[in-house]
Amino acid sequence: MPVYILRRILLMIPTLIGIMLINFALTLAVPGGPIETLSARLEGEGEAADKLMGGGSETKDSDQEKDSTYLGARGLPPEFLDQIEIEFGFARIVCDPAFTGTPSLKDPACRKEKIGEVERFFIMMGKYLTFDFGESYFKSESVMALIVDKLPVSITLGLWSTLLAYLISIPLGIRKAVKNGSSFDVWTSGIIIGAYSIPSLLFALLLMVLFAGGSFFRIFPLRGLTSDGFADMTLIEQIKDYLWHIVLPVTAQLITAFTTLTLLTKNSFLDEIGKQYVMTARAKGLSESRVLYGHVFRNAMMIVIAGFPSAFIGVFFGSSLFIEKIFTLDGLGLLGYNAIVGRDYPIIFATLYVSTLMGMAITLISDLTYMLIDPRIDFEARR
C-alpha cells in the first residue's frame, strides 16, 4: 500500500500541472482581461461622474471638458496602465545595471518589460507550491484569506447534501432491491430517472419560483445563509434560522446525488442476495429480516459507505457554483463565479488549484477506503 500511495501522489503532480496549464491557456484565448476590465470600470465611473457634474446635459463647455479631473472623461493615461500591468504581474520594471535607486518608471534609467506567458505560468506555479496565491486584483485582499473564508460554506453544503443523500438512498435502495420488479420498484425507478435528468440549475430555479416568493409560495428565504440580526439570536434561534436558509440549496444539490446512490445501493443488495451464503441462511430457517439486515446489509453496504468521499466530491464540484450563485451563498463557488466574470485571475487559478488538490486527495482517500474495507481489492496489482 505505501508504494501505491506514493505512486498516486506522484501522479497528482503532472495532473495538477496539466489542469492548471489548460485553464491558463484558456484565459489567454478568451477576449478581454483584468486590465481591460479595470479600464472599463474606471472609464465608466468617470463618465458617470462627469454626467452628474454636468447636470445630465449632453452639451458641455469645452473648457469644462478640458479641465475635468475624472479619468473617464479623457481616457486612462498610459503611465497608469503601465503601473497596473506591473501590479497585476503582466510586466516588471527593468533598470540599467548601474542604477542603484528604487526602481520606478519615472526614472529615465528604468523601463517596463513585458513578462511572457510561459514565464508567468511558471512563476505562478512556483508560488502555488507554497500556497502563495497573492492578492485579488479588485478586492485588495489576500486570495488565501478569501478562500479560507468562503470554503466552509461550500463544504457545509456538500456535507449536508451528501449525508441526506445517504439517509434517503440507503433505505430506498434496500426497499427497491427487496421489491425488485414490483410496481413500487417500477414507479420509484421512474422518479429516479426523472430526477437524474433534471439539471440542478433548473431545479434550483424551480424551487425558487415555487417556495421562495416567486409565483406561488413564500416559505423559504430567497438568498443567503442567515437572516439579518443573526448575531443577536439565541443558539436555538440561530440553528433554526440556518436550517431554514439551507433547505432549498441543499434540496437543489440533492436532486442528482441521491439518484445514483439509490441505484448503487439497490444493485449492491441484489448482487449479495443472489449469493450462496444468503441461500444457506434462508435454508436454515432464518427470517427474511434477519437474512437481510444480519447478513446481506453488512456486505452490501461496504461499497456504498466506501464511496462516501467520491459522493461528496461529486456533490461539491457538480453544482456548487450554480447553486451558490442562484441563492447568493457566499461560498467558494460564488467567489469563483464572480472572479470569472470580473477576470480576477488570482482568484480563478487559486480556487481551481485548491479544488483540484481537494478532488485528487479525496479520490485517493476513497480508493484507500475501498482497500481497507475489502482486502480483496488490490490496486497495486493493476498496471
C-alpha positions in Angstrom: 0.0 0.0 0.0 2.8 2.6 0.7 4.1 2.1 -2.8 0.6 2.6 -4.3 0.0 5.8 -2.2 3.4 7.2 -3.2 2.7 6.4 -6.9 -0.7 8.1 -6.7 0.8 11.2 -5.0 3.5 11.5 -7.7 0.8 11.2 -10.4 -1.0 14.1 -8.9 1.8 16.5 -9.8 1.6 16.2 -13.6 -2.2 16.0 -13.4 -2.3 19.2 -11.4 0.1 21.0 -13.7 -1.8 19.8 -16.8 -5.2 21.1 -15.4 -3.6 24.5 -14.5 -1.9 24.7 -17.9 -5.1 24.1 -19.8 -7.0 26.7 -17.9 -4.1 29.2 -18.1 -4.2 28.7 -21.9 -8.0 29.2 -22.0 -7.6 32.6 -20.2 -5.2 33.7 -22.9 -7.7 32.7 -25.6 -10.7 34.5 -24.0 -11.1 38.1 -25.2 -10.5 40.8 -22.6 -8.6 40.6 -19.4 -8.2 42.1 -15.9 -6.6 45.3 -17.3 -9.4 45.8 -19.8 -12.0 45.1 -17.1 -10.4 47.7 -14.7 -10.1 50.2 -17.5 -13.7 49.8 -18.5 -14.8 50.2 -14.8 -12.7 53.4 -14.3 -13.8 54.9 -17.6 -17.4 54.1 -16.9 -17.2 55.6 -13.4 -15.6 58.7 -14.8 -18.2 59.2 -17.5 -21.0 58.8 -14.9 -19.3 61.3 -12.6 -18.9 63.8 -15.5 -22.6 63.5 -16.3 -23.5 64.1 -12.7 -21.2 67.1 -12.5 -22.7 68.5 -15.8 -26.3 68.0 -14.5 -27.1 65.4 -17.2 -26.7 67.9 -20.1 -25.1 66.5 -23.2 -23.8 69.9 -24.2 -20.7 70.8 -22.2 -18.4 73.7 -22.3 -15.1 72.9 -23.9 -13.1 74.3 -21.0 -15.1 72.1 -18.6 -14.2 69.0 -20.6 -10.6 70.1 -20.7 -10.3 70.7 -17.0 -12.2 67.6 -15.9 -10.3 65.6 -13.3 -12.1 62.3 -14.0 -10.1 59.7 -15.8 -13.2 58.6 -17.7 -13.6 62.0 -19.3 -10.3 61.8 -21.2 -9.3 58.1 -21.1 -6.7 56.4 -18.9 -3.2 57.7 -19.1 -0.5 55.3 -20.4 1.5 55.7 -17.2 -1.4 54.5 -15.2 -1.9 51.4 -17.4 1.8 50.6 -17.2 1.6 50.7 -13.4 -1.4 48.4 -13.4 0.3 45.9 -15.7 3.2 45.8 -13.3 1.0 45.4 -10.2 -1.0 42.6 -11.9 2.2 40.7 -12.8 2.0 41.2 -16.6 5.2 43.3 -16.7 8.1 44.3 -14.5 10.4 47.2 -14.1 13.9 46.8 -15.5 16.7 49.3 -14.8 20.2 49.8 -16.1 22.9 47.8 -14.4 24.4 51.0 -12.9 21.1 52.1 -11.4 21.2 51.9 -7.6 17.9 53.6 -6.5 14.4 52.4 -6.1 13.1 51.1 -9.5 10.4 53.4 -10.9 9.1 54.1 -14.3 9.5 57.8 -13.6 13.3 57.3 -13.6 14.9 57.5 -17.1 17.1 54.6 -16.3 14.2 52.3 -15.8 11.6 50.9 -18.2 8.7 48.5 -18.4 9.4 44.9 -19.7 6.6 42.5 -20.6 6.6 39.1 -19.0 5.9 36.3 -21.4 3.0 33.9 -20.9 5.3 30.8 -20.3 7.3 32.7 -17.7 4.2 33.9 -16.0 2.8 30.4 -15.7 6.0 29.0 -14.1 6.2 32.0 -11.7 2.6 31.3 -10.7 3.1 27.6 -10.2 6.3 28.2 -8.2 4.3 30.4 -5.8 1.4 28.0 -5.6 3.8 25.3 -4.3 3.9 27.2 -1.0 0.2 28.2 -1.3 1.2 31.8 -2.1 -1.8 32.9 -4.2 -1.1 36.6 -4.0 -3.8 39.3 -3.8 -7.0 39.7 -5.6 -6.9 42.2 -8.4 -10.1 44.0 -7.4 -10.7 43.1 -3.7 -7.3 44.2 -2.3 -7.3 41.1 -0.1 -5.2 38.0 0.2 -6.6 35.3 -2.1 -5.8 32.7 0.6 -7.8 34.6 3.2 -10.7 34.8 0.8 -10.6 31.0 0.1 -10.4 30.2 3.8 -13.3 32.5 4.5 -15.5 31.0 1.7 -14.6 27.3 1.8 -16.6 26.4 4.9 -19.8 27.4 3.2 -19.3 25.2 0.2 -18.0 22.3 2.4 -21.1 22.6 4.7 -23.5 22.5 1.8 -21.7 19.5 0.3 -21.7 17.6 3.5 -25.4 18.3 4.2 -26.3 17.2 0.7 -24.2 14.0 0.8 -25.5 13.0 4.3 -29.1 13.5 3.3 -28.5 11.6 0.0 -27.3 8.6 2.1 -30.2 8.8 4.5 -32.6 8.7 1.6 -30.8 6.4 -0.8 -29.9 3.5 1.5 -33.4 2.7 2.8 -34.9 3.4 -0.7 -32.3 1.3 -2.4 -32.8 -1.6 0.0 -36.6 -1.4 -0.5 -36.2 -1.4 -4.2 -33.9 -4.5 -4.0 -36.3 -6.4 -1.9 -39.2 -5.4 -4.1 -37.3 -5.8 -7.3 -39.6 -6.0 -10.3 -42.7 -4.9 -8.3 -44.8 -1.9 -9.0 -43.0 0.0 -6.2 -39.7 -0.6 -8.0 -41.1 0.5 -11.3 -42.6 3.8 -10.3 -39.7 4.7 -8.0 -37.3 4.0 -10.9 -39.3 6.4 -13.0 -39.0 9.1 -10.4 -35.2 8.4 -10.1 -34.7 8.6 -13.8 -36.7 11.8 -14.0 -34.8 13.4 -11.1 -31.5 12.4 -12.6 -32.4 14.1 -15.9 -33.2 17.4 -14.3 -30.1 19.7 -14.1 -29.5 21.2 -10.6 -29.6 24.7 -12.1 -33.1 24.3 -13.4 -34.3 22.5 -10.3 -32.9 25.3 -8.1 -34.8 27.9 -10.2 -38.0 25.8 -9.9 -37.6 25.7 -6.2 -37.2 29.5 -6.0 -40.3 30.1 -8.1 -42.4 27.7 -6.0 -41.2 28.3 -2.5 -39.1 31.5 -2.3 -41.6 34.2 -3.2 -42.0 33.6 -6.9 -45.5 33.0 -8.4 -46.7 30.6 -5.6 -45.5 30.4 -2.0 -43.0 32.4 0.1 -42.0 29.7 2.6 -38.2 29.9 2.5 -35.8 32.8 2.1 -34.6 33.8 -1.3 -30.9 34.2 -0.6 -28.1 34.0 2.0 -27.4 31.6 4.8 -28.6 33.7 7.7 -31.1 36.4 8.4 -30.4 40.0 9.5 -29.7 40.1 13.2 -28.4 36.6 13.3 -25.7 37.5 15.8 -28.4 38.7 18.3 -30.3 35.5 18.2 -30.1 32.7 20.8 -28.3 29.5 19.9 -31.6 27.6 19.2 -32.8 30.5 17.0 -29.5 30.6 15.1 -29.8 26.8 14.4 -33.4 27.2 13.2 -32.5 30.2 11.1 -29.6 28.4 9.5 -31.5 25.3 8.7 -34.4 27.4 7.3 -32.0 29.0 4.9 -30.3 25.9 3.6 -33.4 23.9 2.8 -33.7 25.0 -0.8 -29.9 25.0 -1.7 -29.4 21.5 -0.2 -32.5 20.2 -1.9 -31.3 21.5 -5.2 -28.0 19.8 -4.8 -29.6 16.6 -3.5 -31.7 16.0 -6.7 -28.9 14.2 -8.6 -26.9 13.0 -5.6 -29.5 10.6 -4.3 -30.4 9.1 -7.7 -27.1 7.4 -8.5 -26.6 6.4 -4.8 -30.0 4.7 -4.7 -29.3 2.6 -7.8 -25.9 1.7 -6.4 -27.4 0.5 -3.1 -30.1 -1.5 -5.0 -27.6 -3.2 -7.3 -25.2 -3.9 -4.4 -28.0 -5.6 -2.4 -29.2 -7.6 -5.5 -25.7 -8.9 -6.0 -25.5 -10.1 -2.4 -29.0 -11.5 -2.2 -28.1 -13.9 -5.1 -25.0 -15.3 -3.4 -24.7 -18.8 -1.8 -24.5 -17.7 1.8 -27.9 -16.0 1.6 -29.5 -19.2 0.3 -27.8 -21.1 3.1 -29.2 -18.6 5.7 -32.7 -18.9 4.3 -32.4 -22.7 4.3 -31.6 -22.7 8.0 -35.0 -21.0 8.6 -33.8 -17.5 9.4 -36.4 -14.8 8.9 -36.2 -12.5 5.9 -35.3 -9.5 8.0 -32.6 -11.5 9.8 -31.1 -12.5 6.5 -31.4 -9.1 5.0 -30.0 -7.0 7.9 -27.9 -9.6 9.7 -26.0 -10.9 6.7 -26.7 -9.0 3.5 -26.6 -5.5 4.8 -23.0 -5.5 6.1 -21.6 -6.9 2.9 -23.7 -4.9 0.6 -23.1 -1.6 2.4 -19.3 -1.8 2.2 -19.0 -0.4 -1.3 -21.7 2.2 -0.6 -20.0 3.5 2.6 -16.6 3.4 1.0 -17.9 5.6 -1.8 -18.8 8.5 0.6 -15.7 10.6 -0.3 -16.4 10.2 -4.0 -20.1 11.1 -3.5 -19.1 14.2 -1.6 -16.7 15.3 -4.3 -19.5 14.8 -6.9 -21.9 17.0 -5.0 -19.2 19.6 -4.1 -18.0 20.1 -7.6 -21.1 19.1 -9.6 -23.3 22.1 -8.8 -21.9 24.3 -6.1 -21.1 27.1 -8.4 -24.6 27.4 -9.8 -26.4 26.8 -6.5 -24.3 29.4 -4.7 -24.9 31.9 -7.5 -28.6 31.4 -7.6 -29.1 31.5 -3.8 -26.4 34.1 -3.3 -24.5 31.9 -0.9 -21.1 33.4 0.0 -19.1 30.3 -0.8 -16.2 29.1 -3.0 -18.5 28.6 -6.0 -19.8 32.2 -5.9 -16.3 33.5 -5.3 -15.1 31.7 -8.4 -18.1 32.8 -10.5 -17.5 36.5 -9.7 -13.8 36.1 -10.4 -14.5 34.6 -13.8 -16.9 37.4 -14.7 -14.5 40.1 -13.4 -11.4 38.4 -14.8 -9.8 38.2 -11.4 -7.1 35.7 -12.4 -5.5 35.2 -8.9 -8.9 34.0 -7.5 -9.7 32.0 -10.6 -6.5 30.0 -10.6 -6.3 29.7 -6.8 -9.8 28.3 -6.5 -9.0 25.9 -9.3 -5.8 24.8 -7.7 -7.4 24.2 -4.3 -10.4 22.4 -5.8 -8.2 20.2 -7.9 -6.0 19.3 -4.9 -9.1 18.5 -2.8 -10.6 16.4 -5.5 -7.4 14.3 -6.1 -6.8 13.9 -2.3 -10.4 12.8 -1.5 -10.4 10.5 -4.5 -7.2 8.8 -3.1 -8.9 8.6 0.3 -11.9 6.9 -1.3 -9.7 4.3 -3.1 -7.8 3.6 0.1 -11.2 3.2 2.0 -12.2 0.5 -0.6 -8.9 -1.3 0.0 -9.4 -1.2 3.8 -13.0 -2.4 3.7 -12.4 -5.1 1.1 -8.9 -6.6 1.3 -9.6 -8.5 -2.0 -9.2 -5.1 -3.8 -5.5 -4.7 -4.8 -4.8 -1.5 -6.7 -1.1 -2.3 -6.6 -1.6 -5.3 -8.8 -3.0 -3.1 -11.6 -0.7 -2.0 -14.3 
